[in-house]
Amino acid sequence: MKHTYKCNRDFLRELRLNNGWTQAELAKRAGYSERLIGKAESGSPIARDTIVDIADALSESAQQRIY
């Protein structure tokens, strides 16, 4: 059974926008659907591994881990 967690939706959106990305661009970089990114940004719980993948995608441009 996978555990799910809520993302800090405001922080996630801020990081995405700071990179100048749409939800679709972040989804492509993270390897997920735009719908899932929207779900994360709305505060719905998602799997831990998914959160890590999104964080990794966001960290690529910053050259540092954000978690």
C-alpha positions in Angstrom: 0.0 0.0 0.0 1.5 3.3 -1.1 1.2 6.3 1.3 0.1 9.6 -0.1 0.9 13.0 1.1 -0.3 16.5 0.3 2.1 18.9 -1.4 2.6 22.4 -0.3 0.5 23.6 -3.2 1.4 27.3 -3.0 5.1 26.5 -2.9 4.8 24.0 -5.7 3.0 26.5 -7.9 5.5 29.2 -7.0 8.5 27.1 -8.0 6.8 26.1 -11.2 6.0 29.7 -12.1 9.5 30.9 -11.1 10.8 28.5 -13.7 8.4 30.0 -16.3 6.7 26.7 -16.8 3.1 25.7 -17.4 1.7 22.7 -15.7 2.1 20.8 -19.0 5.9 21.7 -19.1 6.4 20.5 -15.5 4.4 17.4 -16.2 6.6 16.6 -19.2 9.8 17.2 -17.3 8.6 15.1 -14.3 7.2 12.3 -16.5 3.6 12.7 -15.4 0.3 14.0 -16.8 -0.7 17.6 -16.6 -3.8 16.4 -14.7 -1.5 15.0 -11.9 0.4 18.3 -11.6 -3.0 20.1 -11.3 -4.0 17.6 -8.6 -0.7 18.2 -6.7 -1.2 22.0 -7.0 -4.7 21.7 -5.7 -3.5 20.1 -2.5 -4.8 16.6 -3.3 -2.7 13.8 -1.8 -0.2 12.1 -4.2 2.3 9.3 -3.8 5.7 10.1 -2.1 7.6 8.9 -5.2 5.6 11.2 -7.4 6.4 14.1 -5.1 10.1 13.3 -5.3 10.0 13.1 -9.1 8.3 16.5 -9.3 10.9 18.0 -6.9 13.7 16.5 -9.0 12.2 18.1 -12.2 11.9 21.5 -10.4 15.5 21.1 -9.1 17.0 20.6 -12.5 16.9 24.3 -13.3 18.0 25.3 -9.8 20.8 22.8 -9.8 20.0 21.9 -6.2 17.5 19.7 -4.4 14.5 21.5 -3.0 13.7 18.9 -0.4 
